[in-house]
């Protein structure tokens, strides 16, 4: 047996070791059980939960999901973004540009990119309507205003906004509080990271009205050089509630200024010896010395205004209406050193220097260049209306409704400084302008029907129509005219069979269709929408405080928009249709109370993610690589939490995460490989209960990457044709960039509640 183990490759030994480790944890189920924490079942909270009922599922539905409570988030909420706080959920891989979890962060579920993960806040779509991505950096400290969230893996149930192609995350903001309260929270940590939060609630005044709010500021220098973040945010809600009515007016938003770190690091020598080096803002001064522009930043603000009205008419009928307006405005600023793309700025700037070289025929070629600073702007408005009605009896729970959204966004670029302007050129001249409009209409009906004591049926039908139209030019000053309309039909069905009070089995089928995003159309105007058929089969076991879930999935794609590995010049990932592809996996997770004071929480995902056929252009010829791995899709993702609570108010947790090797492209090129990594964090929370000014004082600390692992969680890969190395032929060259993540670092904070 030992020889067999040694003969395996290093990667396979790692996978086998982790799998055996996690399976052994699942086998350590002990008989000792703790008393379950009672759940608050007040009418106020029940009405709050209706705001997300149309996009959530319950514990016995045939949809694979994980629930995260406010208490879960609070334990690690010391300034890092929501994706990082979800890092230890099944099938989740997270990354951050600045390396330490503050600023631009991303999340992938089952290997699927953030562009294919649907996000809603109180049932309102949050994904950017054009890019389909989610920019958590605009929601600084939003975890402090989150009551709960649900992560649905796979297609999930019908949801508002763009379809889910790997996961959906729906967030419910703070519930109405009966009692008046206040909270002051401050935390500090590595890289000058700090978070300051103030919260309040008036409680229910006259038993009906509550006003609550939050102000936050998060700042960090980042692990990567100059990758600073300054995130200011707010949350304010006014609520009216009685036995059958809940009306909420909510506004939240923020302003972020982050120094750019999306270039990654292509220099392999620097990656080894100077891994925090940041090429953003780099330029050469008149003396030939390397300098860095101090304002190479992303500067963006986003404000959301929501109005929700839930009305319960009797024990069977209730309705919900949600309105939303989002205003987004901002830019990113770049220093262009020795740019030779003067055609982009024709009539605005003049050349100030000439570079020359000899071509392959010995002729001298002269190229005019100059230095300038540009800003690329977004100025957009987003409107949403949701409406749904719920009919519920002892055997039937049915919801039907619809959603309509309208997006209107301006894109334009300004030159704010140049070494020399033309006679007609002035500061803030626009060198490109464009407008985009997108409408999204969906109607749905979904129902859970209890056939008998053991069998429940689930059905979900959605029709979605999307229109997208653009005018003007892109940032490359190329005419950009898209006029597309898509109509999608997305059926879903499932069955749950309760074996007994402790066990249920479920099976579901769901179809999703999804339109391309703006960057997809920019790279290929003929790009096709993607389609997914998702099959899920699972078993849930719950007995006391012990639980074990097993889920097998098969996700069959047609024209899946997979990440090519390349990025455009503003850090947007470029996607391409992959024809037929699939994701096949097994997800296991458990909560194991070993003793009344010690609990294990392991999960593991084993998967195979394949493009059926990959054809590339190599050295001027088409080459069929056959079946290849889908980019950014590790075969093994595993997590575990060892939670120890020696006394009532003290909790310690060792959090472990293993991510297997993955490719950044779809050709399995060696340069595109991200090596596997195994990291561990340590989290401690201690609550001091007082009877004086404060109700309690909570002391929290988090040490990330305690074993100082130097790892890479993200990157990009590209190829290009080189005709200079071998005149007369086409030689395919390749390149890659990587995003180093922070070594050992810490965060510590104090929260005073009153």
Secondary structure, 3 states (H helix, E strand, C coil): CHHHHHHCCHHHHHHHHHHHHHHHHHCCCCCCCCCCCCCCCCHHHHHHHHCCHHHCCCCCCCCCEEEEEHHHHHCCCCCCCHHHHCCCCCCEEEEECCCCCCCCEEEEECCECHHHEEEEECCEECCCCCCCCCCHHHHCCHHHHEEEEEEEECCCCCCCCCCCCCEEEEEEECCCCCCCEEEEEEEEEHHHEEEEEEEEECCCECCCEEEEEEEEEEEECCCCCCCCEEEEEEEEEEEEECCCEEEEEEEEEEEEEEECCCCCECCHHHHHHCCCCCCCCEEECCCCCEEECCCCEEEEEEEEEEEEEEEECCCCEEEEEEEEEEEEEEEEEEEEEEECCHHHHCCCECCCEEEEEECCCCCEEEEEEEEEEEEEEEEEEEEEEEEEEEEECCCEEEEEEEEEEEEEEEEEEEEEEECCECCCCCCCEEEEEEEEEEEEEEEEEEEEEECCCCEEEEEEEEEEEEEEEEEEECCCCCECCCEEEEEEEEEEEEEEEEEECCEEEEEEEEEEEECCCHHHHHHCCCCCCEEEEEEEEEEEEEECCEEEEEEEEEEEEECCEEEEEEECCCCCEEEEECCEEEEEEEEEEEEEEEECCEEECCEEEEEEEEEEEEEEEECCEEEEEEEEECCCCCCEEEEEEEEEEEECCEEEEEEEEEECCEECCCCCCHHHEECCEEEEEEEEEEEEECCCCCCEEEEEEEEECCCCCCCEEEEEEEEEEECCCCCCCCEEEEEEEEEECCCCEEEEEEEEEC
